Amino acid sequence: MATTQFGSGYPRVTELNNQLKQVRAAIEAEKTKLQQKMRDDYLAALQRENLLDSAFNKQKQEANKLNESAIEYTVLKRDAETNRQLYQDLLQRLKEAGVSAGLRSSNIRIVDIARVPTQPISPNVHRSLVLGFLLALGLGVGLALVRETFDSTVRSMEEVRAVSTLPALGTIPLQLVTDERFRKRRLTISPDGERSGMLALVTYERPKSEAAEAYRALRTSILLSSFGAPPKVILVTSAMPREGKTTISANSALVLAQRGSRVLLVDADLRRPGVEKLFGVRAHGGLSTLISGSSNVEEVILPSSEVPNLWILPAGPIPPQPTELLGSTVMKDYISRWRNEFDHIIIDTPPCLSVTDAVLLSPEADRVILVARSGQTTRPALRRACDLLLQVNARVMGIVLNALNLHSVEGYYYYGTQYSNNYYSEESPNNKPKAASKIS
């Protein structure tokens, strides 16, 4: 109002404006002071609340401990009272028993004089023999059960089916050579077969035996494994060494060639080759020299002079890097070329758990056969081999159980035991053995 009446430059107006500013500054200062005080009061109250909360929690914990102590004290007190009552009862009974024993009079009298025994009371020989026999029987059964529990090897087709989801193609029976005449007839035996007494090329040396018929059944499974045309490239491998994959490869090639198909047996085990020794082949080159370019196809692929339609490609000298040779494009090109020249190509490869050669070649094959040896191949190894092949999308045909002891398999019959023995017998007059010549 004074500003309107006198103007802003009037001294009184200026003084009033200064006073107004001082009042406003004092109000702001007081407001700030009050806010700071209220904030300090709030923080102090909050700190007191935290202290009270901590003290309350501490008191609560102490109260809980007191409650637990009280409960424990009650339990101990009850146990002490029970023990005291029990002790008093026992003490009372003891006193009663002592009084009764003192009052009881002895009524013992001798009825008859003891006689000297005519035979010793101990030891009882009959009872000891019976107990010894039962104990030995129990220990034998227990030892057999323990051995069966800790034996992780597969011994039958049922165990093979339980371990893997792959189909079981068949079994190859264990062939023990007990006749000296068959020992003289055999062509060539691999080191494994020589130690176990099993004929390696049984389909050639004993064509009417159970093992030869088992290989023919395996041939039927191979031919019917795919719709349309039978598989051309068949890869044979095993989980671990010395399971008979080379023997099965050779005999499978023989039965396919005996059917009239053009068969090429390729020894792709460039680490421990066995086909060359198995057939008695003497070659300077082989698959290793063919892939490396040191030899041509005509020099290394050897036709069999005794078995028509069968050709053999040995492994050749062991190279320093087998995996690189088998995984090269040259190997794939040769497989594609052999598809047009042969009806079946049987490729013998190393064990798939020892090296990666078989896994590397498996995608190039139409079918893969996994060999397991009865009583030697473990369940974890067989399961791992199946998983390893399926991981690379290998077309696994199934599992062949090799060296199965038919006499130890309960419930095994092939048209009856007597008929089986007569059917496969090579002792009959119409089945006299013929001298076998060497396969070159």
FIKOLPA-139284 format. One record per residue (C-alpha): residue in three letters; x, y, z negated. Coordinates in Angstrom, 3 decimals. Example, Ala and Ser with C-alpha at 12.3 -4.5 7.8 and 13.67 -1.06 7.14 Angstrom:
FIKOLPA-139284
SENU   aa        px        py        pz
SENU  ala    12.300    -4.500    -7.800
SENU  ser    13.670    -1.060    -7.140
end
This chain:
FIKOLPA-139284
SENU   aa        px        py        pz
SENU  met     0.000     0.000     0.000
SENU  ala     2.880     2.333    -0.890
SENU  thr     4.527     1.440     2.408
SENU  thr     1.395     2.460     4.272
SENU  gln     1.063     5.659     2.317
SENU  phe     4.661     6.849     2.128
SENU  gly     6.493     4.793     4.779
SENU  ser     9.240     2.176     4.496
SENU  gly    11.992     4.717     3.998
SENU  tyr    10.495     6.318     0.904
SENU  pro    12.745     5.755    -2.133
SENU  arg     9.954     4.470    -4.274
SENU  val     9.010     1.989    -1.574
SENU  thr    12.603     0.879    -1.274
SENU  glu    12.857     0.399    -5.029
SENU  leu     9.661    -1.593    -5.083
SENU  asn    10.909    -3.791    -2.249
SENU  asn    14.144    -4.461    -4.139
SENU  gln    12.230    -5.350    -7.275
SENU  leu     9.998    -7.633    -5.216
SENU  lys    13.031    -9.373    -3.787
SENU  gln    14.555    -9.839    -7.235
SENU  val    11.304   -11.296    -8.521
SENU  arg    11.085   -13.660    -5.615
SENU  ala    14.754   -14.722    -6.102
SENU  ala    14.086   -15.260    -9.806
SENU  ile    11.043   -17.397    -8.922
SENU  glu    13.061   -19.472    -6.473
SENU  ala    15.860   -19.901    -9.008
SENU  glu    13.369   -20.939   -11.647
SENU  lys    11.759   -23.375    -9.221
SENU  thr    15.148   -24.871    -8.384
SENU  lys    16.000   -25.097   -12.062
SENU  leu    12.703   -26.780   -12.824
SENU  gln    13.157   -29.227    -9.965
SENU  gln    16.668   -30.105   -11.145
SENU  lys    15.398   -30.540   -14.665
SENU  met    12.543   -32.719   -13.543
SENU  arg    14.973   -34.803   -11.428
SENU  asp    17.338   -35.213   -14.386
SENU  asp    14.406   -36.164   -16.614
SENU  tyr    13.282   -38.712   -14.001
SENU  leu    16.761   -40.230   -13.693
SENU  ala    17.116   -40.383   -17.458
SENU  ala    13.683   -41.999   -17.755
SENU  leu    14.598   -44.468   -15.009
SENU  gln    17.846   -45.337   -16.791
SENU  arg    15.989   -45.831   -20.061
SENU  glu    13.509   -48.027   -18.225
SENU  asn    16.353   -50.167   -16.800
SENU  leu    17.944   -50.428   -20.236
SENU  leu    14.602   -51.395   -21.756
SENU  asp    14.038   -53.920   -18.952
SENU  ser    17.491   -55.449   -19.524
SENU  ala    16.894   -55.543   -23.269
SENU  phe    13.476   -57.129   -22.640
SENU  asn    14.950   -59.786   -20.357
SENU  lys    17.673   -60.496   -22.879
SENU  gln    15.101   -60.831   -25.642
SENU  lys    13.026   -63.031   -23.377
SENU  gln    16.013   -65.311   -22.689
SENU  glu    16.779   -65.482   -26.387
SENU  ala    13.149   -66.312   -27.057
SENU  asn    13.296   -69.088   -24.457
SENU  lys    16.468   -70.444   -26.039
SENU  leu    14.778   -70.340   -29.426
SENU  asn    11.814   -72.213   -27.990
SENU  glu    14.088   -74.837   -26.450
SENU  ser    15.999   -75.122   -29.714
SENU  ala    12.733   -75.483   -31.570
SENU  ile    11.587   -78.222   -29.213
SENU  glu    14.900   -80.021   -29.532
SENU  tyr    14.776   -79.632   -33.276
SENU  thr    11.269   -81.097   -33.327
SENU  val    12.356   -84.077   -31.235
SENU  leu    15.435   -84.705   -33.367
SENU  lys    13.409   -84.345   -36.538
SENU  arg    10.886   -86.865   -35.243
SENU  asp    13.688   -89.299   -34.301
SENU  ala    15.295   -88.870   -37.707
SENU  glu    11.999   -89.593   -39.451
SENU  thr    11.431   -92.625   -37.265
SENU  asn    14.927   -93.964   -37.963
SENU  arg    14.507   -93.313   -41.666
SENU  gln    11.212   -95.195   -41.702
SENU  leu    12.739   -98.064   -39.721
SENU  tyr    15.701   -98.227   -42.081
SENU  gln    13.430   -98.338   -45.090
SENU  asp    11.337  -101.144   -43.533
SENU  leu    14.444  -103.179   -42.719
SENU  leu    15.877  -102.622   -46.169
SENU  gln    12.591  -103.743   -47.691
SENU  arg    12.502  -106.898   -45.546
SENU  leu    16.130  -107.628   -46.403
SENU  lys    15.350  -107.452   -50.083
SENU  glu    12.306  -109.683   -49.606
SENU  ala    14.359  -112.206   -47.629
SENU  gly    17.032  -112.250   -50.333
SENU  val    14.445  -112.903   -53.015
SENU  ser    12.809  -115.670   -50.964
SENU  ala    16.159  -117.361   -50.295
SENU  gly    16.977  -117.307   -53.988
SENU  leu    13.638  -118.852   -54.928
SENU  arg    13.678  -121.559   -52.207
SENU  ser    15.070  -124.907   -53.348
SENU  ser    17.126  -127.196   -51.086
SENU  asn    15.172  -130.156   -49.627
SENU  ile    17.891  -131.625   -47.382
SENU  arg    18.546  -135.383   -47.572
SENU  ile    20.580  -137.852   -45.485
SENU  val    18.316  -140.072   -43.421
SENU  asp    20.958  -142.158   -41.569
SENU  ile    24.730  -142.274   -41.256
SENU  ala    26.044  -140.834   -37.924
SENU  arg    27.415  -143.425   -35.518
SENU  val    30.574  -143.119   -33.412
SENU  pro    29.616  -142.492   -29.687
SENU  thr    30.533  -145.240   -27.216
SENU  gln    31.237  -142.793   -24.365
SENU  pro    32.549  -139.226   -24.234
SENU  ile    29.995  -136.460   -24.448
SENU  ser    32.110  -134.161   -22.240
SENU  pro    32.947  -133.891   -19.396
SENU  asn    29.812  -135.137   -17.617
SENU  val    31.245  -136.307   -14.274
SENU  his    27.895  -136.729   -12.510
SENU  arg    26.680  -133.313   -13.538
SENU  ser    29.995  -131.712   -12.595
SENU  leu    29.863  -133.293    -9.121
SENU  val    26.308  -132.090    -8.537
SENU  leu    27.125  -128.577    -9.748
SENU  gly    30.299  -128.518    -7.633
SENU  phe    28.375  -129.590    -4.538
SENU  leu    25.665  -126.976    -5.107
SENU  leu    28.282  -124.288    -5.773
SENU  ala    30.224  -125.181    -2.620
SENU  leu    27.012  -125.190    -0.591
SENU  gly    26.028  -121.795    -1.957
SENU  leu    29.475  -120.348    -1.298
SENU  gly    29.423  -121.697     2.256
SENU  val    26.017  -120.217     2.971
SENU  gly    27.044  -116.925     1.388
SENU  leu    30.262  -116.816     3.384
SENU  ala    28.334  -117.499     6.590
SENU  leu    25.864  -114.724     5.780
SENU  val    28.664  -112.283     4.954
SENU  arg    30.485  -113.160     8.160
SENU  glu    27.292  -112.717    10.164
SENU  thr    26.675  -109.364     8.488
SENU  phe    30.149  -107.972     9.187
SENU  asp    30.311  -109.429    12.712
SENU  ser    29.431  -106.531    15.015
SENU  thr    29.925  -108.410    18.298
SENU  val    27.103  -109.358    20.666
SENU  arg    26.592  -113.090    21.070
SENU  ser    23.265  -113.477    22.867
SENU  met    21.015  -111.735    25.355
SENU  glu    18.638  -110.778    22.543
SENU  glu    21.422  -108.787    20.868
SENU  val    22.301  -107.165    24.216
SENU  arg    18.676  -106.071    24.683
SENU  ala    18.557  -104.757    21.130
SENU  val    21.705  -102.661    21.608
SENU  ser    20.913  -101.165    25.012
SENU  thr    17.826  -100.238    26.980
SENU  leu    19.451  -101.498    30.177
SENU  pro    18.107  -104.721    31.704
SENU  ala    19.994  -107.980    31.240
SENU  leu    21.017  -109.309    34.646
SENU  gly    22.052  -112.732    33.395
SENU  thr    24.545  -114.804    31.482
SENU  ile    27.755  -116.520    32.589
SENU  pro    28.346  -119.663    30.509
SENU  leu    31.681  -120.432    28.932
SENU  gln    33.432  -123.100    31.059
SENU  leu    35.986  -125.160    29.136
SENU  val    38.252  -127.369    31.236
SENU  thr    38.616  -130.724    29.503
SENU  asp    39.065  -132.915    32.587
SENU  glu    42.614  -133.068    33.910
SENU  arg    41.212  -133.593    37.416
SENU  phe    39.640  -130.120    37.393
SENU  arg    42.863  -128.616    36.087
SENU  lys    44.632  -129.923    39.186
SENU  arg    41.847  -128.679    41.497
SENU  arg    41.794  -125.099    40.336
SENU  leu    43.195  -122.496    42.671
SENU  thr    44.415  -119.622    40.552
SENU  ile    43.495  -118.603    37.043
SENU  ser    43.757  -115.179    35.507
SENU  pro    45.698  -114.777    32.252
SENU  asp    42.464  -114.491    30.283
SENU  gly    40.996  -117.560    31.887
SENU  glu    44.189  -119.539    31.370
SENU  arg    44.162  -118.858    27.649
SENU  ser    40.495  -119.658    27.174
SENU  gly    40.485  -122.668    29.504
SENU  met    37.801  -121.179    31.739
SENU  leu    37.972  -121.619    35.496
SENU  ala    38.192  -118.176    37.099
SENU  leu    36.991  -118.853    40.665
SENU  val    34.382  -121.351    39.514
SENU  thr    32.019  -120.663    42.430
SENU  tyr    34.736  -121.909    44.809
SENU  glu    36.310  -124.669    42.726
SENU  arg    33.171  -126.102    41.068
SENU  pro    30.213  -125.008    43.217
SENU  lys    27.796  -127.383    41.452
SENU  ser    28.599  -126.310    37.907
SENU  glu    26.389  -124.323    35.557
SENU  ala    28.643  -121.287    35.868
SENU  ala    28.418  -121.336    39.677
SENU  glu    24.634  -121.479    39.442
SENU  ala    24.724  -118.565    36.994
SENU  tyr    26.669  -116.510    39.555
SENU  arg    24.077  -117.382    42.205
SENU  ala    21.379  -116.158    39.846
SENU  leu    23.395  -112.958    39.417
SENU  arg    23.586  -112.684    43.215
SENU  thr    19.784  -112.881    43.368
SENU  ser    19.504  -110.102    40.786
SENU  ile    21.892  -107.958    42.823
SENU  leu    20.026  -108.492    46.072
SENU  leu    16.642  -107.720    44.483
SENU  ser    17.824  -104.795    42.358
SENU  ser    16.647  -102.091    44.776
SENU  phe    13.665  -101.628    47.008
SENU  gly    14.265  -102.098    50.688
SENU  ala    17.846  -102.981    51.542
SENU  pro    20.133  -104.514    48.880
SENU  pro    22.890  -102.302    47.443
SENU  lys    26.073  -101.980    49.445
SENU  val    28.586  -100.513    46.994
SENU  ile    28.580  -102.370    43.660
SENU  leu    30.918  -101.206    40.903
SENU  val    31.825  -103.647    38.123
SENU  thr    33.222  -102.423    34.815
SENU  ser    33.224  -103.283    31.121
SENU  ala    33.414  -101.458    27.819
SENU  met    36.772  -102.826    26.663
SENU  pro    39.616  -104.845    28.256
SENU  arg    39.635  -108.659    28.528
SENU  glu    35.876  -109.045    28.893
SENU  gly    35.932  -110.847    32.272
SENU  lys    34.975  -108.062    34.683
SENU  thr    37.588  -109.138    37.266
SENU  thr    36.387  -112.743    37.155
SENU  ile    32.773  -111.662    37.600
SENU  ser    33.741  -109.316    40.448
SENU  ala    35.609  -112.083    42.276
SENU  asn    32.903  -114.716    41.842
SENU  ser    30.152  -112.255    42.793
SENU  ala    32.052  -111.442    45.980
SENU  leu    32.442  -115.177    46.689
SENU  val    28.730  -116.010    46.281
SENU  leu    27.734  -113.005    48.425
SENU  ala    30.185  -114.124    51.117
SENU  gln    28.902  -117.714    50.891
SENU  arg    25.449  -116.331    51.673
SENU  gly    26.788  -115.032    54.999
SENU  ser    27.244  -111.339    54.157
SENU  arg    30.405  -109.429    55.043
SENU  val    31.939  -108.683    51.662
SENU  leu    34.921  -106.523    50.725
SENU  leu    36.408  -107.041    47.261
SENU  val    38.296  -103.907    46.176
SENU  asp    40.640  -104.014    43.209
SENU  ala    40.313  -100.447    41.879
SENU  asp    41.983  -101.285    38.576
SENU  leu    45.192   -99.410    39.310
SENU  arg    46.439   -99.878    35.759
SENU  arg    46.163  -103.642    35.166
SENU  pro    45.177  -105.212    38.504
SENU  gly    44.004  -108.804    38.474
SENU  val    42.453  -109.643    41.843
SENU  glu    45.823  -110.262    43.486
SENU  lys    46.817  -112.866    40.882
SENU  leu    43.331  -114.328    40.815
SENU  phe    43.311  -115.142    44.530
SENU  gly    47.028  -115.791    44.838
SENU  val    47.413  -112.901    47.290
SENU  arg    50.909  -111.708    48.152
SENU  ala    50.701  -108.169    49.514
SENU  his    53.173  -105.299    49.611
SENU  gly    50.516  -102.604    49.728
SENU  gly    47.025  -102.072    48.497
SENU  leu    44.485   -99.471    47.479
SENU  ser    47.104   -97.172    45.963
SENU  thr    49.216   -97.083    49.125
SENU  leu    46.087   -96.742    51.279
SENU  ile    44.835   -93.656    49.436
SENU  ser    48.282   -92.106    49.234
SENU  gly    48.713   -92.581    53.014
SENU  ser    51.638   -95.012    52.862
SENU  ser    49.618   -97.815    54.485
SENU  asn    46.739   -98.123    56.888
SENU  val    43.553  -100.159    56.529
SENU  glu    44.683  -103.032    58.764
SENU  glu    47.781  -103.618    56.645
SENU  val    46.161  -103.803    53.211
SENU  ile    42.723  -105.393    53.745
SENU  leu    43.350  -109.152    53.874
SENU  pro    40.760  -111.616    55.230
SENU  ser    40.231  -114.904    53.427
SENU  ser    41.210  -117.969    55.431
SENU  glu    39.086  -120.364    53.343
SENU  val    35.979  -118.295    52.621
SENU  pro    34.458  -116.722    55.732
SENU  asn    33.100  -113.172    55.564
SENU  leu    35.318  -112.283    52.600
SENU  trp    37.993  -109.582    52.702
SENU  ile    40.248  -108.591    49.813
SENU  leu    41.828  -105.210    49.141
SENU  pro    44.468  -105.569    46.360
SENU  ala    45.333  -102.737    44.032
SENU  gly    48.868  -102.379    45.307
SENU  pro    51.735  -100.827    43.343
SENU  ile    50.659   -99.099    40.132
SENU  pro    50.698   -95.327    40.818
SENU  pro    51.725   -92.706    38.253
SENU  gln    48.299   -90.981    38.368
SENU  pro    45.540   -93.518    39.128
SENU  thr    42.665   -91.237    38.149
SENU  glu    43.617   -88.573    40.662
SENU  leu    43.802   -91.150    43.468
SENU  leu    40.413   -92.721    42.692
SENU  gly    38.758   -89.316    42.339
SENU  ser    40.162   -87.938    45.592
SENU  thr    38.104   -87.216    48.670
SENU  val    40.158   -89.814    50.550
SENU  met    38.709   -92.547    48.333
SENU  lys    35.179   -91.260    48.904
SENU  asp    35.784   -91.172    52.657
SENU  tyr    36.990   -94.784    52.649
SENU  ile    33.917   -95.879    50.686
SENU  ser    31.682   -94.142    53.231
SENU  arg    33.606   -95.834    56.049
SENU  trp    33.338   -99.287    54.434
SENU  arg    29.578   -98.871    54.117
SENU  asn    29.370   -99.103    57.894
SENU  glu    31.802  -102.005    58.219
SENU  phe    30.665  -104.347    55.413
SENU  asp    27.392  -105.535    53.957
SENU  his    28.642  -105.367    50.371
SENU  ile    31.632  -103.680    48.711
SENU  ile    32.480  -105.029    45.236
SENU  ile    34.735  -102.597    43.349
SENU  asp    36.538  -103.908    40.272
SENU  thr    37.348  -100.961    37.968
SENU  pro    39.099  -100.543    34.592
SENU  pro    37.128  -100.534    31.323
SENU  cys    35.100   -97.362    31.041
SENU  leu    35.945   -96.696    27.371
SENU  ser    39.700   -97.039    27.866
SENU  val    40.075   -94.758    30.897
SENU  thr    37.765   -92.586    32.993
SENU  asp    38.374   -94.321    36.351
SENU  ala    35.132   -96.307    36.314
SENU  val    33.069   -93.304    35.194
SENU  leu    34.669   -91.198    37.922
SENU  leu    33.811   -93.744    40.653
SENU  ser    30.346   -94.697    39.362
SENU  pro    28.416   -91.897    41.159
SENU  glu    29.765   -93.197    44.500
SENU  ala    28.331   -96.683    43.904
SENU  asp    24.802   -97.793    44.713
SENU  arg    24.694   -99.955    41.609
SENU  val    26.904  -100.418    38.530
SENU  ile    27.238  -103.705    36.636
SENU  leu    28.393  -103.538    33.008
SENU  val    30.103  -106.696    31.715
SENU  ala    30.037  -107.696    28.029
SENU  arg    31.830  -110.727    26.580
SENU  ser    30.016  -112.879    24.043
SENU  gly    31.725  -112.849    20.668
SENU  gln    34.171  -110.092    21.666
SENU  thr    32.291  -106.979    22.801
SENU  thr    31.101  -104.973    19.808
SENU  arg    27.700  -103.352    19.618
SENU  pro    29.073   -99.783    19.199
SENU  ala    31.388  -100.241    22.218
SENU  leu    28.558  -101.562    24.401
SENU  arg    26.229   -98.774    23.293
SENU  arg    28.908   -96.134    23.940
SENU  ala    29.655   -97.562    27.408
SENU  cys    25.953   -97.460    28.357
SENU  asp    25.618   -93.860    27.154
SENU  leu    28.798   -92.834    28.979
SENU  leu    27.602   -94.240    32.311
SENU  leu    24.102   -92.818    31.949
SENU  gln    25.493   -89.369    31.151
SENU  val    27.049   -89.149    34.626
SENU  asn    23.787   -90.395    36.251
SENU  ala    25.360   -93.686    37.275
SENU  arg    22.827   -96.126    38.738
SENU  val    23.473   -98.897    36.236
SENU  met    21.877  -102.128    37.392
SENU  gly    22.190  -103.899    34.058
SENU  ile    24.419  -105.893    31.739
SENU  val    25.976  -109.312    32.350
SENU  leu    26.836  -111.335    29.240
SENU  asn    30.014  -113.278    29.991
SENU  ala    31.515  -116.385    28.320
SENU  leu    28.312  -117.376    26.539
SENU  asn    28.722  -120.659    24.648
SENU  leu    25.479  -122.428    25.530
SENU  his    25.975  -125.105    22.890
SENU  ser    26.021  -122.479    20.126
SENU  val    22.877  -120.679    21.333
SENU  glu    19.859  -122.057    19.545
SENU  gly    16.916  -122.900    21.750
SENU  tyr    18.794  -122.769    25.056
SENU  tyr    17.434  -125.224    27.625
SENU  tyr    17.632  -125.260    31.367
SENU  tyr    14.990  -127.695    32.614
SENU  gly    15.844  -129.795    29.561
SENU  thr    19.293  -130.644    28.308
SENU  gln    19.467  -134.093    29.869
SENU  tyr    18.234  -132.856    33.234
SENU  ser    20.669  -129.947    33.121
SENU  asn    23.608  -132.277    32.510
SENU  asn    22.570  -134.583    35.336
SENU  tyr    21.795  -131.737    37.709
SENU  tyr    25.133  -129.971    37.284
SENU  ser    27.205  -133.140    36.925
SENU  glu    30.005  -133.521    39.420
SENU  glu    30.683  -137.098    38.356
SENU  ser    27.879  -138.676    40.469
SENU  pro    28.828  -140.676    43.566
SENU  asn    27.165  -138.189    45.919
SENU  asn    29.042  -135.263    44.422
SENU  lys    32.640  -136.357    44.505
SENU  pro    35.034  -133.425    44.143
SENU  lys    36.885  -132.300    47.219
SENU  ala    40.362  -130.875    47.183
SENU  ala    40.261  -127.092    47.227
SENU  ser    42.672  -125.185    49.348
SENU  lys    44.201  -121.849    48.512
SENU  ile    42.348  -118.612    49.249
SENU  ser    44.653  -116.175    50.888
end
